Amino acid sequence: MTMPTTLCPNRMQVHSVYQETPDVWTINLINHDFYIYDPGQFALVSIENSGDTLRAYTLSSSPGLSPFITITVRRLDNGMGSNWLTQSVKPGDYLWLSDAQGEFSCANIAHDNYLMLAAGCGVTPIMSMVRWLLANKPSANIKVLFNVRDEQQVIFSREWQYLLGQYPQQLQLCIMQGSPDRGEITQGRLTQQKLAALVPDIQSRVVMTCGPAAYMQNVQNFATELGVDAANFFMERFSTEPLLSEPALTEYKPSEAGKSTENSQTVMLKVRHQLTDYSVPVGISLLAAMELNKLPVVAACRAGVCGSCKTQIITGDYTQSSQMTLTAEEIEQGYVLACSCQLRGNIEIA
């Protein structure tokens, strides 16, 4: 029998696995204890129940409504976690999950009008929140714009139709297919012009979006230009995508030790109590540098949200894009989130 880990103490049994699209599956979990979460939050999952490899997945179920705790997973060709979850896990197996995490939720938003924008698997927290709002806020008016490649990629397609039938006055759904694209307003990529035409009252709505990083950035830009108050705009902050500025691992080329300077292409990564220094590219994230050199590190969300890759830096030159889960005391002690720490000069870690 597997045992809980510090980050994933919640043991759940797989009830069933349902294929949503050709490459997306929903895993229904029986929780034998009380599991608290808000609509839209995510959890870390222990891959192969090892405790060494974690991945973050949205809880696509809705608290108080869904019979199971569910995660919805897109299988990636080289995805260790997604391949195991979608191809190997079967009913009767057990998974270990962390407590629910994340601030992307409608639970504490005092508003009646919502615009939810999703692309691909970004629809998972959107569905969780839509269900919850329809059941708990009778006055809610919700418009959903869902971008997909084609009609075969509509995740939760049957449930969308059910919800539209049950809540015709509260819910509006526009599925924007990339293919075919005949130039119609409800086809192809989302643009500011399309958004303005499809949601003319966007300024009166809370806008929430989840999807690929570039998609969310576009949505934020469009919403700002159309007059949406920044206080009414929310986007999911965790993503499994690599940083666009980070070179691929296959491009990393070590250079001669000891020659790093401000203008050089590499810096030195030193681990206290080890005799070996590691040469890594300038600008690489600390997480990628550690993984490249097989140094022990746990990483799940890889976007500065979950806190699993927390690492202490003794000395060094670096920048940070997120300190979201760090306490003031940890920051004072030199802790960083390795996924959100970019190396600018030589560095030593504990």
N, C-alpha and C positions, 0 to 999 in steps of 0.2 A: 504494500500500500504506500502511495506517495504521501509526503508530509508537506504541511504548509511552509511557505517561506515568509520572510519579513514583509516583502512587498506584495505577496499574493496569498493571503491567509484564508480566502473563501473558497471552499470546495463545493463544486456543483456537478451534478450528473447530467450527461447528455440525454435528453429525451428523444429528440429527432433532429434530422438535418434536412432542410428543404432547399432545393435549387431554385433561385430566383430568376437568373439569366444564365446564358452559357458559361459565364465565368464568375458568378456570384452565388454564394450560399448563405442561408440563415441557419444558425445553430441555436436550437431551443434547449435551455438549461433548466433543470429542476434545482431550486435552491432550498436546501433542507433547513436553513436558518433564516433569520430576518436580514434582508439586504436593503440598505437605504441608498436611494439614488434619485436624482432629479432628471426630468426629461431633457435629453440632449447631452448628458454626461458620457464619459467613456471609462473603460477599465483596462488595466494591464492584464494580459493573459500569459501564464507561464507555458512556453512552448515545449512540447514533449514532456511537460511536468518536471523539467529539470531544475527550474529555479535560476538557471544561468542565462537563459534567453527569454526576454520578455518582448511582447508587442502590444501596442495600444489599439483597441477597437471600440467603436461607439456601442453603447448599449441601445440597440434599436428598438427595444421594448419600451413600454410606457408604465411608470410606477402606478400601482393601484388599478391598472386596467388589463395588462397582458398576463396570460396564465403562466408564462415562463419569463425568465431572464434571457434575452436573446442578444447575440452579436451577429452582424451581417458582414461577410468577408469576401473581398474580391481576390481570386487566386491570381498571383503573379508568377510568371514563368520561373523566376529565380528567387521567389519569396519563400524562405524557410518556414516562417510562421504560417503564411496563408496556404501553402501546399499541405502542411501537416493538418491544419484545421479542416480543410475542405476535402482532402483525399484520404486521410488516415483515420481521423476521429469518427467514431460510430456510436449509435445509441448504446447506452449502458456504460460508456467510458466516463471518466471524471476529468474535469478541468479545474485549475486553480486560478482565481481572479483576485485582483486587488480590490480595495474599496473603490467606490465610484470617485472619479476625479473630473476636474474641468469646470470652467465658469460659463461655458456656452449653453445657456439654458433660459427658457422663458418663465421658469417657475416663480421668479421674484420680480418680474416686470409688470408694472401696473399700467396696462394699456389694453385696448380692445381691438385695434386694427394692426394687422401684421402682413408683411410681405416676406415670404421665405424663398430664397434662391439657392438652388442646388445644381451641382454637376456631378454625374457619375455616382460613386459611393458616398459623395457628400450628402446624399439624400437621407442617410441613415439617422442622423440626429434630427433632421427636419421631420421625418415621419414620427419619431418619438414625441416631438413637441406638438405636432399637429394633432395627433390622437389625444394627447393630454389636454390641449386647449379646447378642443371640441367637446370633450367630456366635462371639463371643469369650469369653462367660461362660456355660458350660453350666449353672452353678448359679443363674443369674439367674431371678427370677420377676417378670414385668412385667405390670402392669395399666394399660390405656389407657382413659381417658374422653375421648371426642371429641364436642364439641358442634357441630352443623351446623343450618342452617335446615331442610333437608329432605333426602330420600334422593338427590336429584340433586347435592348439594353435598359428597358424600363423596370427598375427594381421596385418591388411591391405593387406590380401592375394590378393584380386582382384586388388588393386592399384599397388602392386608390379608387377603383370603381365602386367598391362598397361604401367608402366614406362619402363619395360624391352623391351616392343615392340616399344615404342616411342624413346628410347635412347639406342639402342643396342651397340653402340660404346663407350658410356660413362659410362654405369652402368653395374656392375656385381653383382649378388646376389647369395650367398651360404647359404641355410637354413640347419642348422645342427640339426637334430632331435635326441633327447635323446632316443626315442623308436620308432621303433626297433633300436638296436645298434648291427650291425653285424661286428663291428670292422673296418668299412670303414673310410677313412679319413674325409669324410663329415658327419659322424654320431657320436653321443655320445658327451662327454664333450670336450671342447676346451683344447688342450694341447699346449705346446711350439713347439713340433715336428709338430703337425698338422698346427699350425699357420705359421711356417716356410715353410712348403710345399705348403700351399694354397696361401700364399702371399710372394713369394721369393724376391720381391722388397720392402719389408716393410720399409727398411731404407730410402727410397725415398718418403715416404708418411707421411702426417699428420694423426695421429692415434687418433680417438675419440671413447669413449666407455661409455655406460650407461647400468645399470642393477643392480642386487643385489650387495651389497658391496663386498662380497667375490669374485664374478665374476670379478668385476672391478679391484680388487687388483691382481687377477691372471693375467688379461690382462696386467696390468702395469708391473708386474714382467716379463712376457713373452716378452713384447715389449722392456724392458730395456736390457734383455739378448740378444735379437736379434739386438741390436744396434740402436734402435730408439732414436733420440736426445730428451732429456727431454723437450726441448722447443717446440717440435712437438707432444707432448702427452697431451691429454685433457680428463678428465673424469667428469661426472656429480657429483656435490658435495652434492645434497640433496637426501635424502632417507627416506622412512617411516619406515625402519627397526630399531629396538632397537639396542643400542650398544651391541656388543657381550660380553663385560665385565660387563654388568649391570644385576643384578639378576632379576628374574621375580617378579612381584608385590606380587604374592601369597607367596613368600618366606620371605617377610619383617616381622620381629618380633620385636616389640618395647621392649626395656629393661628399667630397672629402671633409672629414670632421674638423671642426675648429676654424672653418673659414667663413662662418656666417657673419655678415655685417648688415647694416641697415639697408643696403642696396642689393644684397645677394638674393638668390632665389630660394635658399633653404635656411632653416634655423635648427638649433639643437634642442631636442627634447631629452631632459635628464630625469631619471627616476631615482629619488633618494634611496640609498642603501643598495643600489645596483651599480655594477662596474661598467655597464654599457650605456653609451649615449646614442640617441637615434636622430638621424638627419631627416627632416621632413620639410615640405614646401612652405614658404611664407604664405600666410593667409588660410591655411588649412584649419579646419576645426580641431580642437583637442580630441574630440571623440574619434574622428577619422584617423588622426595620427596614432592614437592608442590602438585602434582596431587594425590599422595597417601593420603595426609592429607586434601584434598579438599580446598586447598588455591587457590585463583583466579590467573590464568595465562592463557595467550593465546599462543597456539603453533600450528604451521602449518607444516613446513618442518621437524622439529625435528632433524636437522643435521647442525645447525650453519650457515644457509644461509639466511633465510628470515628475521630474526631479530624480529619476532613477540613476542618472549618470553623474551625480554630484561628485566632484573631485577637488581635492585641496591643492592649490598652487603655493609653493614656497616662495619662489621669486620668478620674475619673468615679465615680458612685454606682450600684452594681449588686449583684445577688446571683447566686449560681451554684448549680445543682442537680447538676452533675457536673463533675469534673476528671479523669475516669477515664484519659484517654490523655495527660495532661500530665505532664511531668517536674517535679521540684522547681525546677530552674533556670528552666524556662519560666514556672512560676507566679510565681517571684520577679521575672521580667521583665514581668509583667503580662498574659501570654497567658491567654485564656479559650476555652472552646468556645462559639461564637456561638449555637448552638442551645440551650444550657443556661444562658445568661446573660440575666437579666431586668433591664431598665433601670429604675432608681428615681430617677435624677436626670440632669442634663446629663453628657455623656460625650464623650471624644475618643479616636479610634482612630488607629493608625499608618497 
